[in-house]
Amino acid sequence: MYNFVGYGIAMLGVGIGLGLIGNGAMHGMSRQPEAIGKLQTVMLIAMAFVEVIFLVTLFLGKSLLGG
C-alpha cells in the first residue's frame, strides 16, 4: 500500500521535473532561435536522465520492497 504512495510522489516529481526542463528549453529557444538544435538535444538528454532515474527507483523499490 505505502509503495504506491511513494511511486505516486515519485511520478509527481518526474512530471514537475520534465515540465521545468521543457519550460527552460522553450524559453532558451525563444531567446536564441539559432541555438534550437543544441538546446533541443540537451533537453532530450536531460529528460531521458530524469526518466531513467525514475525507472531505476521504481525497479529497485519493487525488487527490494517486494511491492
mmCIF file of the N, C-alpha and C atoms, coordinates in Angstrom:
data_MODEL
# 
_entry.id   MODEL 
# 
loop_
_atom_site.group_PDB 
_atom_site.id 
_atom_site.type_symbol 
_atom_site.label_atom_id 
_atom_site.label_alt_id 
_atom_site.label_comp_id 
_atom_site.label_asym_id 
_atom_site.label_entity_id 
_atom_site.label_seq_id 
_atom_site.pdbx_PDB_ins_code 
_atom_site.Cartn_x 
_atom_site.Cartn_y 
_atom_site.Cartn_z 
_atom_site.occupancy 
_atom_site.B_iso_or_equiv 
_atom_site.pdbx_formal_charge 
_atom_site.auth_seq_id 
_atom_site.auth_comp_id 
_atom_site.auth_asym_id 
_atom_site.auth_atom_id 
_atom_site.pdbx_PDB_model_num 
ATOM 1   N N  . MET A 1 1  ? 0.821  -1.199 0.000   1.00 0.00 ? 1  MET A N  1 
ATOM 2   C CA . MET A 1 1  ? 0.000  0.000  0.000   1.00 0.00 ? 1  MET A CA 1 
ATOM 3   C C  . MET A 1 1  ? 0.865  1.261  0.000   1.00 0.00 ? 1  MET A C  1 
ATOM 4   N N  . TYR A 1 2  ? 1.839  1.298  0.911   1.00 0.00 ? 2  TYR A N  1 
ATOM 5   C CA . TYR A 1 2  ? 2.664  2.501  1.022   1.00 0.00 ? 2  TYR A CA 1 
ATOM 6   C C  . TYR A 1 2  ? 3.596  2.658  -0.175  1.00 0.00 ? 2  TYR A C  1 
ATOM 7   N N  . ASN A 1 3  ? 3.911  1.555  -0.838  1.00 0.00 ? 3  ASN A N  1 
ATOM 8   C CA . ASN A 1 3  ? 4.752  1.643  -2.031  1.00 0.00 ? 3  ASN A CA 1 
ATOM 9   C C  . ASN A 1 3  ? 4.075  2.475  -3.107  1.00 0.00 ? 3  ASN A C  1 
ATOM 10  N N  . PHE A 1 4  ? 2.761  2.307  -3.249  1.00 0.00 ? 4  PHE A N  1 
ATOM 11  C CA . PHE A 1 4  ? 2.047  3.039  -4.288  1.00 0.00 ? 4  PHE A CA 1 
ATOM 12  C C  . PHE A 1 4  ? 2.024  4.532  -4.009  1.00 0.00 ? 4  PHE A C  1 
ATOM 13  N N  . VAL A 1 5  ? 1.985  4.910  -2.750  1.00 0.00 ? 5  VAL A N  1 
ATOM 14  C CA . VAL A 1 5  ? 2.043  6.332  -2.401  1.00 0.00 ? 5  VAL A CA 1 
ATOM 15  C C  . VAL A 1 5  ? 3.413  6.889  -2.784  1.00 0.00 ? 5  VAL A C  1 
ATOM 16  N N  . GLY A 1 6  ? 4.457  6.139  -2.486  1.00 0.00 ? 6  GLY A N  1 
ATOM 17  C CA . GLY A 1 6  ? 5.809  6.572  -2.848  1.00 0.00 ? 6  GLY A CA 1 
ATOM 18  C C  . GLY A 1 6  ? 5.995  6.672  -4.348  1.00 0.00 ? 6  GLY A C  1 
ATOM 19  N N  . TYR A 1 7  ? 5.430  5.691  -5.076  1.00 0.00 ? 7  TYR A N  1 
ATOM 20  C CA . TYR A 1 7  ? 5.526  5.735  -6.530  1.00 0.00 ? 7  TYR A CA 1 
ATOM 21  C C  . TYR A 1 7  ? 4.769  6.947  -7.085  1.00 0.00 ? 7  TYR A C  1 
ATOM 22  N N  . GLY A 1 8  ? 3.643  7.244  -6.490  1.00 0.00 ? 8  GLY A N  1 
ATOM 23  C CA . GLY A 1 8  ? 2.876  8.412  -6.937  1.00 0.00 ? 8  GLY A CA 1 
ATOM 24  C C  . GLY A 1 8  ? 3.623  9.711  -6.711  1.00 0.00 ? 8  GLY A C  1 
ATOM 25  N N  . ILE A 1 9  ? 4.257  9.811  -5.558  1.00 0.00 ? 9  ILE A N  1 
ATOM 26  C CA . ILE A 1 9  ? 5.048  11.011 -5.267  1.00 0.00 ? 9  ILE A CA 1 
ATOM 27  C C  . ILE A 1 9  ? 6.229  11.109 -6.218  1.00 0.00 ? 9  ILE A C  1 
ATOM 28  N N  . ALA A 1 10 ? 6.859  9.978  -6.502  1.00 0.00 ? 10 ALA A N  1 
ATOM 29  C CA . ALA A 1 10 ? 7.986  9.982  -7.447  1.00 0.00 ? 10 ALA A CA 1 
ATOM 30  C C  . ALA A 1 10 ? 7.520  10.385 -8.834  1.00 0.00 ? 10 ALA A C  1 
ATOM 31  N N  . MET A 1 11 ? 6.364  9.887  -9.257  1.00 0.00 ? 11 MET A N  1 
ATOM 32  C CA . MET A 1 11 ? 5.835  10.257 -10.575 1.00 0.00 ? 11 MET A CA 1 
ATOM 33  C C  . MET A 1 11 ? 5.489  11.737 -10.628 1.00 0.00 ? 11 MET A C  1 
ATOM 34  N N  . LEU A 1 12 ? 4.980  12.274 -9.532  1.00 0.00 ? 12 LEU A N  1 
ATOM 35  C CA . LEU A 1 12 ? 4.684  13.702 -9.476  1.00 0.00 ? 12 LEU A CA 1 
ATOM 36  C C  . LEU A 1 12 ? 5.967  14.514 -9.625  1.00 0.00 ? 12 LEU A C  1 
ATOM 37  N N  . GLY A 1 13 ? 7.022  14.084 -8.946  1.00 0.00 ? 13 GLY A N  1 
ATOM 38  C CA . GLY A 1 13 ? 8.308  14.774 -9.065  1.00 0.00 ? 13 GLY A CA 1 
ATOM 39  C C  . GLY A 1 13 ? 8.869  14.706 -10.476 1.00 0.00 ? 13 GLY A C  1 
ATOM 40  N N  . VAL A 1 14 ? 8.728  13.549 -11.124 1.00 0.00 ? 14 VAL A N  1 
ATOM 41  C CA . VAL A 1 14 ? 9.201  13.407 -12.505 1.00 0.00 ? 14 VAL A CA 1 
ATOM 42  C C  . VAL A 1 14 ? 8.408  14.333 -13.422 1.00 0.00 ? 14 VAL A C  1 
ATOM 43  N N  . GLY A 1 15 ? 7.107  14.391 -13.235 1.00 0.00 ? 15 GLY A N  1 
ATOM 44  C CA . GLY A 1 15 ? 6.289  15.276 -14.066 1.00 0.00 ? 15 GLY A CA 1 
ATOM 45  C C  . GLY A 1 15 ? 6.671  16.742 -13.907 1.00 0.00 ? 15 GLY A C  1 
ATOM 46  N N  . ILE A 1 16 ? 6.904  17.150 -12.679 1.00 0.00 ? 16 ILE A N  1 
ATOM 47  C CA . ILE A 1 16 ? 7.316  18.534 -12.432 1.00 0.00 ? 16 ILE A CA 1 
ATOM 48  C C  . ILE A 1 16 ? 8.697  18.786 -13.041 1.00 0.00 ? 16 ILE A C  1 
ATOM 49  N N  . GLY A 1 17 ? 9.601  17.837 -12.870 1.00 0.00 ? 17 GLY A N  1 
ATOM 50  C CA . GLY A 1 17 ? 10.953 17.990 -13.425 1.00 0.00 ? 17 GLY A CA 1 
ATOM 51  C C  . GLY A 1 17 ? 10.947 18.091 -14.937 1.00 0.00 ? 17 GLY A C  1 
ATOM 52  N N  . LEU A 1 18 ? 10.156 17.225 -15.587 1.00 0.00 ? 18 LEU A N  1 
ATOM 53  C CA . LEU A 1 18 ? 10.075 17.281 -17.046 1.00 0.00 ? 18 LEU A CA 1 
ATOM 54  C C  . LEU A 1 18 ? 9.454  18.589 -17.512 1.00 0.00 ? 18 LEU A C  1 
ATOM 55  N N  . GLY A 1 19 ? 8.475  19.065 -16.790 1.00 0.00 ? 19 GLY A N  1 
ATOM 56  C CA . GLY A 1 19 ? 7.864  20.348 -17.143 1.00 0.00 ? 19 GLY A CA 1 
ATOM 57  C C  . GLY A 1 19 ? 8.843  21.500 -17.025 1.00 0.00 ? 19 GLY A C  1 
ATOM 58  N N  . LEU A 1 20 ? 9.650  21.479 -15.968 1.00 0.00 ? 20 LEU A N  1 
ATOM 59  C CA . LEU A 1 20 ? 10.642 22.547 -15.799 1.00 0.00 ? 20 LEU A CA 1 
ATOM 60  C C  . LEU A 1 20 ? 11.723 22.488 -16.870 1.00 0.00 ? 20 LEU A C  1 
ATOM 61  N N  . ILE A 1 21 ? 12.132 21.271 -17.242 1.00 0.00 ? 21 ILE A N  1 
ATOM 62  C CA . ILE A 1 21 ? 13.128 21.134 -18.305 1.00 0.00 ? 21 ILE A CA 1 
ATOM 63  C C  . ILE A 1 21 ? 12.568 21.666 -19.619 1.00 0.00 ? 21 ILE A C  1 
ATOM 64  N N  . GLY A 1 22 ? 11.351 21.273 -19.948 1.00 0.00 ? 22 GLY A N  1 
ATOM 65  C CA . GLY A 1 22 ? 10.723 21.751 -21.184 1.00 0.00 ? 22 GLY A CA 1 
ATOM 66  C C  . GLY A 1 22 ? 10.514 23.253 -21.181 1.00 0.00 ? 22 GLY A C  1 
ATOM 67  N N  . ASN A 1 23 ? 10.111 23.785 -20.033 1.00 0.00 ? 23 ASN A N  1 
ATOM 68  C CA . ASN A 1 23 ? 9.900  25.226 -19.909 1.00 0.00 ? 23 ASN A CA 1 
ATOM 69  C C  . ASN A 1 23 ? 11.201 25.987 -20.142 1.00 0.00 ? 23 ASN A C  1 
ATOM 70  N N  . GLY A 1 24 ? 12.271 25.529 -19.519 1.00 0.00 ? 24 GLY A N  1 
ATOM 71  C CA . GLY A 1 24 ? 13.564 26.190 -19.694 1.00 0.00 ? 24 GLY A CA 1 
ATOM 72  C C  . GLY A 1 24 ? 14.056 26.114 -21.128 1.00 0.00 ? 24 GLY A C  1 
ATOM 73  N N  . ALA A 1 25 ? 13.842 24.971 -21.764 1.00 0.00 ? 25 ALA A N  1 
ATOM 74  C CA . ALA A 1 25 ? 14.274 24.824 -23.153 1.00 0.00 ? 25 ALA A CA 1 
ATOM 75  C C  . ALA A 1 25 ? 13.471 25.743 -24.074 1.00 0.00 ? 25 ALA A C  1 
ATOM 76  N N  . MET A 1 26 ? 12.179 25.839 -23.844 1.00 0.00 ? 26 MET A N  1 
ATOM 77  C CA . MET A 1 26 ? 11.359 26.703 -24.692 1.00 0.00 ? 26 MET A CA 1 
ATOM 78  C C  . MET A 1 26 ? 11.740 28.167 -24.525 1.00 0.00 ? 26 MET A C  1 
ATOM 79  N N  . HIS A 1 27 ? 12.034 28.575 -23.293 1.00 0.00 ? 27 HIS A N  1 
ATOM 80  C CA . HIS A 1 27 ? 12.473 29.955 -23.079 1.00 0.00 ? 27 HIS A CA 1 
ATOM 81  C C  . HIS A 1 27 ? 13.816 30.215 -23.769 1.00 0.00 ? 27 HIS A C  1 
ATOM 82  N N  . GLY A 1 28 ? 14.715 29.253 -23.671 1.00 0.00 ? 28 GLY A N  1 
ATOM 83  C CA . GLY A 1 28 ? 16.005 29.405 -24.334 1.00 0.00 ? 28 GLY A CA 1 
ATOM 84  C C  . GLY A 1 28 ? 15.872 29.453 -25.843 1.00 0.00 ? 28 GLY A C  1 
ATOM 85  N N  . MET A 1 29 ? 14.985 28.624 -26.395 1.00 0.00 ? 29 MET A N  1 
ATOM 86  C CA . MET A 1 29 ? 14.776 28.617 -27.848 1.00 0.00 ? 29 MET A CA 1 
ATOM 87  C C  . MET A 1 29 ? 14.142 29.910 -28.330 1.00 0.00 ? 29 MET A C  1 
ATOM 88  N N  . SER A 1 30 ? 13.266 30.479 -27.513 1.00 0.00 ? 30 SER A N  1 
ATOM 89  C CA . SER A 1 30 ? 12.641 31.734 -27.944 1.00 0.00 ? 30 SER A CA 1 
ATOM 90  C C  . SER A 1 30 ? 13.619 32.900 -27.866 1.00 0.00 ? 30 SER A C  1 
ATOM 91  N N  . ARG A 1 31 ? 14.564 32.829 -26.958 1.00 0.00 ? 31 ARG A N  1 
ATOM 92  C CA . ARG A 1 31 ? 15.552 33.908 -26.831 1.00 0.00 ? 31 ARG A CA 1 
ATOM 93  C C  . ARG A 1 31 ? 16.665 33.797 -27.861 1.00 0.00 ? 31 ARG A C  1 
ATOM 94  N N  . GLN A 1 32 ? 17.045 32.565 -28.206 1.00 0.00 ? 32 GLN A N  1 
ATOM 95  C CA . GLN A 1 32 ? 18.126 32.356 -29.171 1.00 0.00 ? 32 GLN A CA 1 
ATOM 96  C C  . GLN A 1 32 ? 17.692 31.309 -30.199 1.00 0.00 ? 32 GLN A C  1 
ATOM 97  N N  . PRO A 1 33 ? 16.950 31.737 -31.201 1.00 0.00 ? 33 PRO A N  1 
ATOM 98  C CA . PRO A 1 33 ? 16.451 30.777 -32.190 1.00 0.00 ? 33 PRO A CA 1 
ATOM 99  C C  . PRO A 1 33 ? 17.562 30.053 -32.956 1.00 0.00 ? 33 PRO A C  1 
ATOM 100 N N  . GLU A 1 34 ? 18.740 30.637 -33.032 1.00 0.00 ? 34 GLU A N  1 
ATOM 101 C CA . GLU A 1 34 ? 19.822 29.989 -33.772 1.00 0.00 ? 34 GLU A CA 1 
ATOM 102 C C  . GLU A 1 34 ? 20.389 28.786 -33.016 1.00 0.00 ? 34 GLU A C  1 
ATOM 103 N N  . ALA A 1 35 ? 20.074 28.656 -31.738 1.00 0.00 ? 35 ALA A N  1 
ATOM 104 C CA . ALA A 1 35 ? 20.601 27.555 -30.926 1.00 0.00 ? 35 ALA A CA 1 
ATOM 105 C C  . ALA A 1 35 ? 19.561 26.462 -30.680 1.00 0.00 ? 35 ALA A C  1 
ATOM 106 N N  . ILE A 1 36 ? 18.517 26.421 -31.494 1.00 0.00 ? 36 ILE A N  1 
ATOM 107 C CA . ILE A 1 36 ? 17.435 25.460 -31.265 1.00 0.00 ? 36 ILE A CA 1 
ATOM 108 C C  . ILE A 1 36 ? 17.945 24.021 -31.302 1.00 0.00 ? 36 ILE A C  1 
ATOM 109 N N  . GLY A 1 37 ? 18.786 23.683 -32.262 1.00 0.00 ? 37 GLY A N  1 
ATOM 110 C CA . GLY A 1 37 ? 19.281 22.310 -32.375 1.00 0.00 ? 37 GLY A CA 1 
ATOM 111 C C  . GLY A 1 37 ? 20.036 21.856 -31.140 1.00 0.00 ? 37 GLY A C  1 
ATOM 112 N N  . LYS A 1 38 ? 20.937 22.703 -30.648 1.00 0.00 ? 38 LYS A N  1 
ATOM 113 C CA . LYS A 1 38 ? 21.729 22.351 -29.473 1.00 0.00 ? 38 LYS A CA 1 
ATOM 114 C C  . LYS A 1 38 ? 20.854 22.281 -28.221 1.00 0.00 ? 38 LYS A C  1 
ATOM 115 N N  . LEU A 1 39 ? 19.935 23.231 -28.069 1.00 0.00 ? 39 LEU A N  1 
ATOM 116 C CA . LEU A 1 39 ? 19.055 23.222 -26.902 1.00 0.00 ? 39 LEU A CA 1 
ATOM 117 C C  . LEU A 1 39 ? 18.129 22.016 -26.902 1.00 0.00 ? 39 LEU A C  1 
ATOM 118 N N  . GLN A 1 40 ? 17.642 21.653 -28.075 1.00 0.00 ? 40 GLN A N  1 
ATOM 119 C CA . GLN A 1 40 ? 16.745 20.507 -28.161 1.00 0.00 ? 40 GLN A CA 1 
ATOM 120 C C  . GLN A 1 40 ? 17.475 19.212 -27.796 1.00 0.00 ? 40 GLN A C  1 
ATOM 121 N N  . THR A 1 41 ? 18.704 19.082 -28.238 1.00 0.00 ? 41 THR A N  1 
ATOM 122 C CA . THR A 1 41 ? 19.493 17.893 -27.911 1.00 0.00 ? 41 THR A CA 1 
ATOM 123 C C  . THR A 1 41 ? 19.733 17.800 -26.412 1.00 0.00 ? 41 THR A C  1 
ATOM 124 N N  . VAL A 1 42 ? 20.138 18.898 -25.806 1.00 0.00 ? 42 VAL A N  1 
ATOM 125 C CA . VAL A 1 42 ? 20.388 18.916 -24.366 1.00 0.00 ? 42 VAL A CA 1 
ATOM 126 C C  . VAL A 1 42 ? 19.101 18.649 -23.597 1.00 0.00 ? 42 VAL A C  1 
ATOM 127 N N  . MET A 1 43 ? 17.979 19.203 -24.059 1.00 0.00 ? 43 MET A N  1 
ATOM 128 C CA . MET A 1 43 ? 16.698 18.991 -23.395 1.00 0.00 ? 43 MET A CA 1 
ATOM 129 C C  . MET A 1 43 ? 16.308 17.514 -23.421 1.00 0.00 ? 43 MET A C  1 
ATOM 130 N N  . LEU A 1 44 ? 16.463 16.866 -24.563 1.00 0.00 ? 44 LEU A N  1 
ATOM 131 C CA . LEU A 1 44 ? 16.095 15.459 -24.671 1.00 0.00 ? 44 LEU A CA 1 
ATOM 132 C C  . LEU A 1 44 ? 16.987 14.572 -23.810 1.00 0.00 ? 44 LEU A C  1 
ATOM 133 N N  . ILE A 1 45 ? 18.270 14.894 -23.741 1.00 0.00 ? 45 ILE A N  1 
ATOM 134 C CA . ILE A 1 45 ? 19.178 14.119 -22.888 1.00 0.00 ? 45 ILE A CA 1 
ATOM 135 C C  . ILE A 1 45 ? 18.795 14.292 -21.417 1.00 0.00 ? 45 ILE A C  1 
ATOM 136 N N  . ALA A 1 46 ? 18.498 15.521 -21.004 1.00 0.00 ? 46 ALA A N  1 
ATOM 137 C CA . ALA A 1 46 ? 18.100 15.766 -19.614 1.00 0.00 ? 46 ALA A CA 1 
ATOM 138 C C  . ALA A 1 46 ? 16.798 15.050 -19.281 1.00 0.00 ? 46 ALA A C  1 
ATOM 139 N N  . MET A 1 47 ? 15.840 15.057 -20.207 1.00 0.00 ? 47 MET A N  1 
ATOM 140 C CA . MET A 1 47 ? 14.581 14.351 -19.971 1.00 0.00 ? 47 MET A CA 1 
ATOM 141 C C  . MET A 1 47 ? 14.800 12.850 -19.862 1.00 0.00 ? 47 MET A C  1 
ATOM 142 N N  . ALA A 1 48 ? 15.702 12.327 -20.669 1.00 0.00 ? 48 ALA A N  1 
ATOM 143 C CA . ALA A 1 48 ? 15.998 10.898 -20.603 1.00 0.00 ? 48 ALA A CA 1 
ATOM 144 C C  . ALA A 1 48 ? 16.617 10.543 -19.255 1.00 0.00 ? 48 ALA A C  1 
ATOM 145 N N  . PHE A 1 49 ? 17.507 11.389 -18.733 1.00 0.00 ? 49 PHE A N  1 
ATOM 146 C CA . PHE A 1 49 ? 18.104 11.124 -17.424 1.00 0.00 ? 49 PHE A CA 1 
ATOM 147 C C  . PHE A 1 49 ? 17.050 11.118 -16.320 1.00 0.00 ? 49 PHE A C  1 
ATOM 148 N N  . VAL A 1 50 ? 16.123 12.057 -16.373 1.00 0.00 ? 50 VAL A N  1 
ATOM 149 C CA . VAL A 1 50 ? 15.069 12.110 -15.361 1.00 0.00 ? 50 VAL A CA 1 
ATOM 150 C C  . VAL A 1 50 ? 14.215 10.847 -15.421 1.00 0.00 ? 50 VAL A C  1 
ATOM 151 N N  . GLU A 1 51 ? 13.856 10.411 -16.617 1.00 0.00 ? 51 GLU A N  1 
ATOM 152 C CA . GLU A 1 51 ? 13.051 9.205  -16.768 1.00 0.00 ? 51 GLU A CA 1 
ATOM 153 C C  . GLU A 1 51 ? 13.805 7.966  -16.293 1.00 0.00 ? 51 GLU A C  1 
ATOM 154 N N  . VAL A 1 52 ? 15.091 7.881  -16.609 1.00 0.00 ? 52 VAL A N  1 
ATOM 155 C CA . VAL A 1 52 ? 15.885 6.717  -16.207 1.00 0.00 ? 52 VAL A CA 1 
ATOM 156 C C  . VAL A 1 52 ? 16.014 6.658  -14.689 1.00 0.00 ? 52 VAL A C  1 
ATOM 157 N N  . ILE A 1 53 ? 16.218 7.794  -14.054 1.00 0.00 ? 53 ILE A N  1 
ATOM 158 C CA . ILE A 1 53 ? 16.312 7.817  -12.594 1.00 0.00 ? 53 ILE A CA 1 
ATOM 159 C C  . ILE A 1 53 ? 15.017 7.307  -11.982 1.00 0.00 ? 53 ILE A C  1 
ATOM 160 N N  . PHE A 1 54 ? 13.867 7.712  -12.529 1.00 0.00 ? 54 PHE A N  1 
ATOM 161 C CA . PHE A 1 54 ? 12.591 7.220  -12.009 1.00 0.00 ? 54 PHE A CA 1 
ATOM 162 C C  . PHE A 1 54 ? 12.451 5.720  -12.227 1.00 0.00 ? 54 PHE A C  1 
ATOM 163 N N  . LEU A 1 55 ? 12.810 5.232  -13.414 1.00 0.00 ? 55 LEU A N  1 
ATOM 164 C CA . LEU A 1 55 ? 12.677 3.804  -13.686 1.00 0.00 ? 55 LEU A CA 1 
ATOM 165 C C  . LEU A 1 55 ? 13.590 2.968  -12.792 1.00 0.00 ? 55 LEU A C  1 
ATOM 166 N N  . VAL A 1 56 ? 14.791 3.456  -12.529 1.00 0.00 ? 56 VAL A N  1 
ATOM 167 C CA . VAL A 1 56 ? 15.699 2.732  -11.645 1.00 0.00 ? 56 VAL A CA 1 
ATOM 168 C C  . VAL A 1 56 ? 15.112 2.659  -10.239 1.00 0.00 ? 56 VAL A C  1 
ATOM 169 N N  . THR A 1 57 ? 14.591 3.772  -9.735  1.00 0.00 ? 57 THR A N  1 
ATOM 170 C CA . THR A 1 57 ? 13.997 3.749  -8.400  1.00 0.00 ? 57 THR A CA 1 
ATOM 171 C C  . THR A 1 57 ? 12.752 2.874  -8.369  1.00 0.00 ? 57 THR A C  1 
ATOM 172 N N  . LEU A 1 58 ? 11.982 2.852  -9.443  1.00 0.00 ? 58 LEU A N  1 
ATOM 173 C CA . LEU A 1 58 ? 10.803 2.005  -9.488  1.00 0.00 ? 58 LEU A CA 1 
ATOM 174 C C  . LEU A 1 58 ? 11.192 0.541  -9.414  1.00 0.00 ? 58 LEU A C  1 
ATOM 175 N N  . PHE A 1 59 ? 12.155 0.126  -10.206 1.00 0.00 ? 59 PHE A N  1 
ATOM 176 C CA . PHE A 1 59 ? 12.576 -1.274 -10.202 1.00 0.00 ? 59 PHE A CA 1 
ATOM 177 C C  . PHE A 1 59 ? 13.269 -1.661 -8.900  1.00 0.00 ? 59 PHE A C  1 
ATOM 178 N N  . LEU A 1 60 ? 14.085 -0.768 -8.355  1.00 0.00 ? 60 LEU A N  1 
ATOM 179 C CA . LEU A 1 60 ? 14.721 -1.065 -7.062  1.00 0.00 ? 60 LEU A CA 1 
ATOM 180 C C  . LEU A 1 60 ? 13.685 -1.168 -5.959  1.00 0.00 ? 60 LEU A C  1 
ATOM 181 N N  . GLY A 1 61 ? 12.716 -0.279 -5.976  1.00 0.00 ? 61 GLY A N  1 
ATOM 182 C CA . GLY A 1 61 ? 11.649 -0.334 -4.971  1.00 0.00 ? 61 GLY A CA 1 
ATOM 183 C C  . GLY A 1 61 ? 10.849 -1.627 -5.063  1.00 0.00 ? 61 GLY A C  1 
ATOM 184 N N  . LYS A 1 62 ? 10.555 -2.038 -6.274  1.00 0.00 ? 62 LYS A N  1 
ATOM 185 C CA . LYS A 1 62 ? 9.810  -3.286 -6.438  1.00 0.00 ? 62 LYS A CA 1 
ATOM 186 C C  . LYS A 1 62 ? 10.633 -4.498 -6.033  1.00 0.00 ? 62 LYS A C  1 
ATOM 187 N N  . SER A 1 63 ? 11.915 -4.494 -6.351  1.00 0.00 ? 63 SER A N  1 
ATOM 188 C CA . SER A 1 63 ? 12.727 -5.668 -6.037  1.00 0.00 ? 63 SER A CA 1 
ATOM 189 C C  . SER A 1 63 ? 13.115 -5.722 -4.558  1.00 0.00 ? 63 SER A C  1 
ATOM 190 N N  . LEU A 1 64 ? 13.422 -4.574 -3.950  1.00 0.00 ? 64 LEU A N  1 
ATOM 191 C CA . LEU A 1 64 ? 13.845 -4.574 -2.551  1.00 0.00 ? 64 LEU A CA 1 
ATOM 192 C C  . LEU A 1 64 ? 12.675 -4.663 -1.580  1.00 0.00 ? 64 LEU A C  1 
ATOM 193 N N  . LEU A 1 65 ? 11.584 -3.979 -1.917  1.00 0.00 ? 65 LEU A N  1 
ATOM 194 C CA . LEU A 1 65 ? 10.440 -3.964 -1.012  1.00 0.00 ? 65 LEU A CA 1 
ATOM 195 C C  . LEU A 1 65 ? 9.374  -4.982 -1.366  1.00 0.00 ? 65 LEU A C  1 
ATOM 196 N N  . GLY A 1 66 ? 9.485  -5.582 -2.525  1.00 0.00 ? 66 GLY A N  1 
ATOM 197 C CA . GLY A 1 66 ? 8.530  -6.604 -2.900  1.00 0.00 ? 66 GLY A CA 1 
ATOM 198 C C  . GLY A 1 66 ? 7.168  -6.062 -3.284  1.00 0.00 ? 66 GLY A C  1 
ATOM 199 N N  . GLY A 1 67 ? 7.101  -4.767 -3.598  1.00 0.00 ? 67 GLY A N  1 
ATOM 200 C CA . GLY A 1 67 ? 5.806  -4.157 -3.913  1.00 0.00 ? 67 GLY A CA 1 
ATOM 201 C C  . GLY A 1 67 ? 5.541  -4.208 -5.355  1.00 0.00 ? 67 GLY A C  1 
# 
